[in-house]
Amino acid sequence: MGEDTRYSELKILKEIAELLNNGSDLKQVLTEVLKKLLNVTGLQTGWIFLINNDGHYEMAANKNLPEALSFNGCEPMCSGECWCINRYLNGRLDKATNIIECKRLEDAIDLNWGETNGLTHHATVPLKAGDEKFGILNVGSPQKRHFEIEELTMLESVAFQIGTAIKRINLTQKEQELALTAERNRLARDLHDSVNQLLFSLSLTARGGIERSNDQEVKETFAYIQDLAQEALNEMRALIWQLRPRGLECGLVSALKSYGEMLGLKMDIKVKGVISLPGQVEEVLWRIGQEALANCKKHSGQNEAKLKFTIKEKEAFLEIQDEGCGFLYDGIKELPSLGLKNMKNRTEALNGRFILKSEPDKGTEIKIVIPV
């Protein structure tokens, strides 16, 4: 290897390391790193798959994919099997490798999906940090059918940097989540010890004013103050519940049942399957359940809600249903409220599925499915 080549590789690694060290948004970092890698190596096309422990994969970044692989929002890259993912999942992909026959490219040609721009082969590299694996880096160029050992070695070095950065970003996100939980708990505790007690005292004071006064107009004023204080107290208790899920230590279903009853709902509960949920999944289901039950109380016109929680085939199913007024929704239109959009976003952030069914006078059903 010549000195110019060695210097060029060191420059590539340095520039990519700078990008990886400065980023905190994983997909944005991967997109920028892939762009930089292609630019400095002269390669044209690349894509990165992130793969979880259950084998679920998503394309986290891509650059210059040909038409045959990028139509319909990169549909050919978002489903199905291929050699590199299968080999990664069965543990046989442990270093940078030439892919002689790419199934996705073969399908694109055989099924006439569009132009492949001369792309027929690619190299694939696992993204790792120590014993942890995170996904695959694939790169290629038109008419390039083979990557030399030196090229594969350099790609392995880049992949190791990416893997280490992914681990760092994941750990940072977990630390932020823990810090956010601690801050929510502190805020809930402060609200309970200060504002909550003040509202309770105000309610008692107004009640005393009613009992001591002989003037009917004054009694009505104190009664109005008491009603306002009680309403604010109920809102504060609901807010404290949202900030600090008291009772979640006894299980998700128990916490949602208590929350629904606190809102004044009669809860019909069905549970099937037992599992210790990952903390992040439990937190998301708790937040979604809170929002759904609050919607039942505010919008359904009913005081009853059905909750069904099921564990089946490594998936958690949470269903919340009311038989209230409902609304027109065909599954195609944009979700009609910010709360529903938040539920959908929370679900999809954990690779889950959000299903909403509602018709006028036929109630509303929300179903959440999340891998566990």
C-alpha positions in Angstrom: 0.0 0.0 0.0 1.5 3.4 -1.1 1.9 6.4 1.2 -0.7 8.4 -0.8 -3.3 5.6 -0.3 -2.6 5.3 3.4 -2.8 9.0 3.8 -6.1 9.1 1.9 -7.6 6.4 4.1 -6.5 8.1 7.3 -8.1 11.3 6.0 -11.4 9.4 5.3 -11.4 7.9 8.8 -10.7 11.3 10.4 -13.4 13.1 8.6 -16.0 10.4 9.4 -14.9 10.3 13.0 -15.5 14.0 13.3 -19.0 13.6 12.0 -19.8 10.7 14.3 -18.4 12.4 17.4 -20.5 15.5 17.0 -23.9 14.0 16.3 -26.8 12.9 18.6 -29.6 12.3 16.2 -28.9 8.7 15.0 -30.6 8.8 11.6 -29.2 12.2 10.8 -25.7 11.1 11.7 -25.9 8.0 9.6 -27.2 10.0 6.6 -24.3 12.5 6.9 -21.7 9.8 7.4 -22.9 7.8 4.4 -22.8 10.9 2.3 -19.3 11.7 3.4 -18.1 8.1 2.9 -19.4 8.0 -0.7 -17.9 11.4 -1.4 -14.4 10.6 -0.2 -14.3 7.1 -1.6 -15.7 7.9 -5.0 -18.4 5.3 -4.6 -21.9 6.2 -5.8 -24.5 4.3 -3.8 -25.0 3.3 -0.2 -27.6 2.3 2.4 -27.6 1.4 6.0 -29.9 -1.2 7.7 -30.4 -1.1 11.4 -31.4 -4.5 12.7 -32.7 -5.3 16.2 -32.4 -8.5 18.3 -35.7 -9.8 16.9 -34.5 -9.5 13.3 -36.7 -6.5 12.5 -34.8 -4.2 10.2 -35.3 -0.7 8.8 -33.4 1.3 6.3 -32.0 4.2 8.4 -30.0 6.0 5.7 -29.5 5.8 1.9 -27.8 7.8 -0.8 -28.2 7.7 -4.6 -30.3 4.6 -4.7 -31.3 3.8 -8.3 -35.0 4.1 -9.4 -35.5 0.4 -9.2 -34.8 0.4 -5.4 -36.2 3.8 -4.5 -39.7 3.9 -5.9 -42.7 4.2 -3.5 -40.6 5.4 -0.7 -37.9 2.8 -1.2 -40.4 0.0 -0.9 -38.1 -2.7 -2.3 -35.6 -1.9 0.5 -38.1 -2.0 3.4 -39.4 -5.6 3.3 -38.5 -9.1 2.2 -35.3 -11.1 2.6 -31.9 -10.8 1.1 -28.5 -12.5 1.4 -26.8 -9.9 3.5 -29.6 -9.6 6.1 -30.0 -13.4 6.3 -26.3 -14.0 6.8 -26.2 -11.2 9.4 -29.1 -12.8 11.3 -27.6 -16.3 11.3 -24.2 -15.0 12.5 -22.2 -15.7 9.4 -21.6 -12.0 8.5 -18.7 -11.0 10.7 -16.5 -8.9 8.4 -16.7 -6.9 5.2 -17.7 -9.1 2.3 -18.3 -8.8 -1.5 -21.9 -9.6 -2.4 -21.8 -11.4 -5.7 -25.5 -11.7 -6.3 -27.8 -9.1 -4.6 -31.3 -10.5 -4.4 -32.9 -7.0 -4.3 -31.1 -6.0 -7.4 -31.9 -9.3 -9.1 -35.6 -8.8 -8.3 -35.4 -5.3 -9.6 -34.1 -6.5 -13.0 -36.3 -9.6 -13.2 -39.5 -7.7 -12.3 -38.7 -4.6 -14.3 -38.9 -2.2 -11.3 -36.9 0.5 -13.2 -33.4 1.6 -13.9 -30.6 0.1 -11.8 -28.0 2.6 -13.3 -25.5 -0.2 -13.8 -25.5 -1.2 -10.1 -25.2 -5.0 -9.9 -22.9 -5.7 -6.9 -22.2 -4.2 -3.5 -20.0 -4.7 -0.5 -21.7 -5.4 2.9 -20.2 -4.7 6.3 -21.6 -5.5 9.8 -21.9 -2.5 12.2 -20.5 -3.7 15.5 -19.1 -2.4 18.8 -17.5 -5.2 20.7 -20.0 -8.0 20.9 -22.9 -5.8 20.1 -24.3 -5.7 16.6 -26.5 -2.9 15.2 -26.9 -3.5 11.5 -25.3 -3.4 8.1 -23.5 -0.9 5.8 -23.8 -1.6 2.1 -22.0 0.4 -0.6 -21.5 0.0 -4.4 -21.0 1.7 -7.7 -22.1 1.1 -11.3 -20.1 -1.6 -13.0 -18.1 -2.2 -9.9 -18.2 -6.0 -9.4 -15.4 -6.5 -6.8 -13.9 -4.8 -3.8 -10.2 -5.3 -3.1 -9.0 -6.4 0.4 -7.7 -2.9 1.1 -11.1 -1.4 0.3 -12.9 -3.9 2.5 -10.5 -3.3 5.3 -11.1 0.4 5.1 -14.9 -0.1 5.1 -14.5 -2.3 8.2 -12.7 0.5 10.0 -15.5 2.9 9.0 -18.2 0.4 10.1 -16.5 0.0 13.5 -16.6 3.7 14.0 -20.3 3.8 13.1 -21.0 0.9 15.4 -19.3 2.7 18.3 -21.2 5.9 17.6 -24.5 4.0 17.5 -23.7 2.5 20.9 -22.8 6.0 22.3 -25.9 7.6 20.9 -28.1 4.8 22.3 -26.5 5.1 25.7 -27.0 8.9 25.7 -30.6 8.5 24.8 -31.2 6.1 27.7 -29.4 8.5 30.1 -31.7 11.3 28.8 -34.8 9.1 29.3 -33.7 8.3 32.9 -33.0 12.0 33.6 -36.4 12.9 32.1 -38.1 10.4 34.3 -36.3 11.6 37.4 -37.3 15.2 36.6 -40.9 14.2 36.0 -40.9 12.5 39.4 -39.4 15.6 41.1 -42.0 17.9 39.4 -44.9 15.5 40.4 -43.6 15.5 44.0 -43.3 19.3 44.1 -46.8 19.7 42.7 -48.2 17.3 45.2 -46.5 18.9 48.2 -47.3 22.5 47.2 -50.0 23.3 44.7 -52.0 20.2 45.5 -52.1 21.0 49.2 -52.9 24.7 48.5 -55.9 23.7 46.4 -57.1 21.3 49.1 -56.8 24.0 51.7 -58.7 26.5 49.5 -61.5 23.9 49.1 -61.7 23.4 52.9 -61.7 27.2 53.5 -64.5 27.7 51.1 -66.5 24.9 52.7 -66.0 26.6 56.1 -67.2 29.9 54.6 -70.4 28.2 53.5 -71.1 26.7 56.9 -70.3 29.9 58.8 -72.1 32.5 56.6 -75.8 33.3 57.0 -75.9 35.4 53.8 -77.2 33.3 50.8 -75.3 35.3 48.3 -72.0 34.9 50.2 -72.8 31.1 50.6 -73.2 30.9 46.8 -69.9 32.7 46.3 -68.1 30.3 48.6 -69.8 27.3 46.9 -68.5 28.6 43.5 -65.0 28.9 44.9 -65.2 25.4 46.4 -66.4 24.0 43.0 -63.5 25.7 41.2 -61.0 24.5 43.8 -62.3 20.9 43.5 -62.2 21.0 39.7 -58.6 22.4 39.8 -57.7 19.7 42.4 -59.0 17.0 40.1 -57.0 18.4 37.2 -53.9 18.6 39.3 -54.3 15.0 40.5 -54.6 13.9 36.8 -51.5 15.9 35.9 -49.5 14.3 38.8 -50.6 10.9 37.6 -49.4 11.7 34.1 -46.0 12.9 35.4 -45.5 10.2 37.9 -47.4 6.9 37.2 -48.2 6.0 40.8 -49.1 2.3 40.8 -47.1 1.4 37.7 -44.8 -0.6 39.9 -47.9 -3.0 40.3 -48.1 -3.4 36.6 -49.3 -1.5 33.5 -52.9 -2.8 33.6 -53.3 -2.1 37.3 -52.0 1.5 36.7 -54.4 2.1 33.7 -57.3 0.7 35.7 -56.6 3.0 38.6 -56.1 6.0 36.2 -59.4 5.2 34.4 -61.3 5.0 37.7 -59.7 8.2 38.9 -61.2 9.9 35.7 -64.6 8.5 36.7 -64.7 5.6 34.2 -66.1 2.2 34.8 -63.3 -0.1 33.6 -63.9 -3.5 31.9 -60.5 -5.2 32.0 -59.4 -8.4 30.2 -55.8 -9.7 30.4 -54.2 -12.6 28.6 -50.6 -13.6 28.9 -47.9 -12.6 31.4 -44.6 -11.0 30.6 -42.2 -8.5 32.2 -42.3 -5.6 29.7 -39.1 -3.7 28.8 -39.2 -0.3 30.6 -39.4 1.7 27.4 -42.3 -0.3 26.1 -44.2 -0.1 29.4 -43.7 3.6 29.6 -45.0 4.1 26.0 -48.1 1.9 26.6 -48.7 3.8 29.8 -48.6 7.2 28.1 -50.8 6.0 25.2 -53.3 4.4 27.6 -53.6 7.6 29.6 -54.3 9.6 26.4 -56.8 7.1 25.2 -58.7 6.9 28.5 -58.7 10.7 28.8 -60.3 10.8 25.3 -62.9 8.3 26.4 -63.8 10.5 29.3 -63.8 13.8 27.4 -65.3 12.9 24.0 -67.2 9.6 24.1 -70.2 10.8 26.1 -70.0 7.6 28.1 -68.6 6.7 31.5 -67.4 3.2 30.6 -64.3 2.0 28.8 -63.0 -1.5 27.8 -59.3 -2.3 28.2 -57.8 -5.5 26.8 -54.1 -6.3 27.2 -52.6 -9.4 25.5 -49.2 -10.9 25.0 -48.9 -13.1 22.0 -46.0 -14.2 19.8 -43.5 -11.7 21.1 -45.9 -8.8 20.7 -47.9 -6.7 23.3 -51.4 -5.8 22.3 -53.2 -2.9 24.1 -56.8 -2.2 23.1 -59.0 0.6 24.5 -62.5 0.9 23.4 -65.6 2.9 24.2 -69.2 2.7 22.9 -69.7 6.4 22.7 -70.5 8.9 20.0 -67.5 8.1 17.8 -66.5 10.0 14.7 -66.0 9.5 11.0 -62.6 8.0 10.2 -61.7 5.8 7.3 -58.1 5.0 8.1 -56.8 7.0 5.2 -57.3 10.6 6.3 -54.9 12.4 8.6 -55.6 11.7 12.3 -57.9 14.4 13.5 -56.2 15.4 16.8 -52.7 16.0 18.2 -53.3 13.4 20.9 -54.0 10.6 18.4 -51.0 11.7 16.3 -48.8 11.5 19.5 -50.1 8.0 20.2 -49.2 6.9 16.6 -45.8 8.5 16.8 -45.0 6.9 20.2 -46.0 3.5 18.8 -44.1 3.7 15.6 -41.0 4.9 17.5 -40.8 1.4 18.9 -41.5 -0.3 15.5 -45.1 -0.9 16.5 -48.5 -0.6 14.8 -51.2 2.0 15.6 -54.8 1.1 14.5 -57.7 3.4 15.0 -61.4 2.5 14.2 -64.3 4.8 14.8 -67.7 5.5 13.3 -70.4 8.0 14.3 -72.6 6.5 17.1 -70.6 3.3 17.1 -67.8 4.2 19.4 -64.0 4.3 19.1 -61.4 1.6 19.3 -57.6 2.1 19.6 -55.3 -0.8 19.2 -51.5 -0.7 19.8 -49.2 -3.5 18.8 -45.5 -3.3 19.9 -42.8 -6.0 19.7 -41.4 -7.1 23.1 
